[in-house]
């Protein structure tokens, strides 16, 4: 299995998800219907898929 660097848009999307999850966890963004841990996990999953899928 070869890993590749994710494209910039995938990296930025995962970064935004991680920051939103962090802010939700700190109660700076209250009232989100999804728990903060799920948002952060989705951000890291997007980043992992961006590294695993060639051209993503």
N, C-alpha and C positions, 0 to 999 in steps of 0.2 A: 504494500500500500504506500503510495507516494503522497506526501502532503505538499500543498502549495499555499502560497500566501493568498488570503482572501482579497477580493477587490475592495476598493475604498468604500463603495456604497454599502457592502455587506458589513464591513468593519464599523462604519458610522451607525448603521441600523442597530447592531449589537451594542454599541456604546450608548445609544439613546435608550434602549431597553434597560440596560444595566443602571443608568442614572435615574430613570423613572422609577425603577424598582427600589433603588436605594432611597430616593426621596419619599416614596410611599411607605417604606419601612420605618423611616424616621418621622412619619406623620406630618410631613411638610405638604404632601399631596393627600389629603384625607378623602375618604369616600370612594375609592376605587373598588369596583366589584370583584376584582381578582386579587388574591393575596400577593404581597410584594415578593415573596420567595418564588412564586410562579413566573413573575415578570422577569426577575433576574435570571432564573433558569432558562427561560426562553431566549434571553439575550445571549447567554453562553452557548445554547444549542445552535443558534443562528451562526455564531462565530465558528463553532466546531464544524458545522456543515459547510461553511465557506472555505474552511481549510481542507476538508475531505473531498469536496466535489471540484474537479478540475474545471476552471473557467468561471467559477462562481465568485 
